[in-house]
Amino acid sequence: MSDKVIIETRDLVKNYGKFVAVDKLNLSVNKGEVFGFLGPNGAGKTTTLLMLLGLTEPTSGTATVCGYDSTKEPVKVKHLGGYLPEKVGFYDDLTAVENLDYTAALNGLTRKTAAKKISEVLQMVGLSDMAQKKVGTFSHGMKQRLGIADVMVKDPLVAFFDEPTAGIDPEGIEQVLALIKNMAKRNVTVMLSSHQLHQVQKICTKVGILSKGHLVAQGSVEELGREKIAGGKVRIQVQLAEPSVKLIKLIEKVKGVAGVETKDDILLISCEKDLRRQIAKVAADCDSLIVHMKIEEFGLDEIYMKYFSEQK
C-alpha cells in the first residue's frame, strides 16, 4: 500500500448560522485504505463528505481529494471520485443498463467503452441477470448494489459511501460489504460513513470517530483499542492447562512485561511489545502446557463507547 494521501482535510469548518456542524477537522486517508468514518447521527459525517465532494462549501479550512481542492476544483474531484449517498437515486422507469449508460455518458465514456464497462460492473455486483429490468422493480438491496456499479462504471480513484447498508437485510449487507472490500483490492480508496460499528470493523483498515463535529480519534482498530482500553500496552491472552504461581512470577520477570492478571486458567499479560515467543519459552522451561495464546483483540463497539463516555 502506498503512503500517498488521497483524502485530506485541514482545519475544516462548516457552520450553519450559529450551529457548528464540522469543527476544525483534520483527517487523512492513504491510497488503498478503506476508512470508516464513524459517529452518531448529527455528528457531521455527511456534511464532511459533501465538502470533500465539492457539493457544499466549507466555512473555512480546506478539503482535498487526489491533491485537488474540493472547493476550487470540484469538477476534477467529481471526475476522479464516486459517491453513493444514503438514499441512492435512479430513474425507476429506466433499466439498470440505461441508468448506468447515462452515468457513463456524463463522464465522457464512448458508447463502446461504456457498454464494456457496464457489462463488467453489473457482473461484479451480481446484477447481470437484471440488466434489462426497470430499476423501479428493484429491492432496496439491489439498488444499493446498482449504486456501487454506478460508482465503479467511471473507474474512480476514490469512492465515498454514506450509510451504504442502511435498510438492507443481513444477506444484502454481506454482499454490499464484500463489494466495497473488493473495490479496495482494485486500488480504489474508500471512505465509508456509518454508525454500524460491527460492519465497519469487518472491512475497514482504519477508522475516524467524529463527535459533535470534532475528530476525537483516528487509526486502526488495534491502535485505538490499545490506546483506550489497554493503556498503550500489548495484551497477550494465555490459556494454561495448569496455571502455577511459579510460572506467573517468572513471566512477571520477563523484560518488557508490565503486569499479569489471572482469571481461572487465563493469564492476561500486559507488555511493551509482542512477547509471545519469550512467554512460550518460560512456560516450556517450567513444564507448563499452553493451550492457547493470542494478542488480545478489541471490539470497535467497546472502543467507540469508551471515547464517547469521555466526551460527556
DAKATA-V883828 format. One record per backbone hydrogen bond with DSSP energy under -0.5 kcal/mol. NH is the residue of the N-H (numbers start at 0). CO is the residue of the C=O. If there is no record, write none. Layout:
NH,CO  NH,CO
This chain:
5,28  6,28  7,63  8,26  9,61  11,24  12,59  13,21  15,18  16,14  18,15  20,13  20,18  21,13  22,212  23,21  24,11  26,8  28,6  30,3  32,29  34,32  34,189  35,33  35,205  36,34  36,191  37,35  37,207  38,193  42,39  47,43  48,44  49,45  50,46  51,47  52,48  53,50  54,49  55,49  58,12  59,12  61,9  63,7  64,67  65,5  67,64  69,62  72,68  76,72  77,73  78,74  79,75  80,76  81,157  83,159  84,82  87,85  91,89  93,90  95,129  95,132  96,130  98,94  99,95  100,96  101,97  102,98  103,99  104,100  105,101  106,102  107,104  108,103  113,109  114,110  115,111  116,112  117,113  118,114  119,115  120,116  121,117  122,118  123,119  124,120  125,122  126,121  127,121  129,126  130,127  132,129  134,93  135,91  136,133  137,134  142,138  143,139  144,140  145,141  146,142  147,143  148,144  149,145  150,146  151,147  152,148  153,150  154,151  156,79  157,79  158,188  159,81  160,190  161,83  162,160  162,192  165,162  167,164  172,168  173,169  174,170  175,171  176,172  177,173  178,174  179,175  180,176  181,177  182,178  183,179  184,180  185,181  185,182  186,183  187,182  188,156  188,186  189,32  190,158  191,34  191,189  192,160  192,190  193,36  193,191  196,194  199,195  200,196  201,197  202,198  202,199  203,199  204,33  205,33  206,218  207,35  208,216  209,37  209,207  210,213  212,42  213,210  215,208  215,213  216,208  218,206  223,219  224,220  225,221  226,222  227,223  228,224  229,224  231,225  232,229  233,270  234,232  235,233  235,268  236,234  236,293  237,235  237,266  238,291  239,237  239,264  240,288  247,243  248,244  249,245  250,246  251,247  252,248  253,250  256,253  257,255  257,269  258,269  260,267  262,265  265,262  266,237  267,260  268,235  268,266  269,258  269,267  270,233  271,255  274,272  278,274  279,275  280,276  281,277  282,278  283,279  284,280  285,281  286,283  287,282  289,287  290,238  290,288  291,238  293,236  295,234  302,298  303,299  304,300  305,301  306,302  307,303  308,304  309,305  310,306  311,307
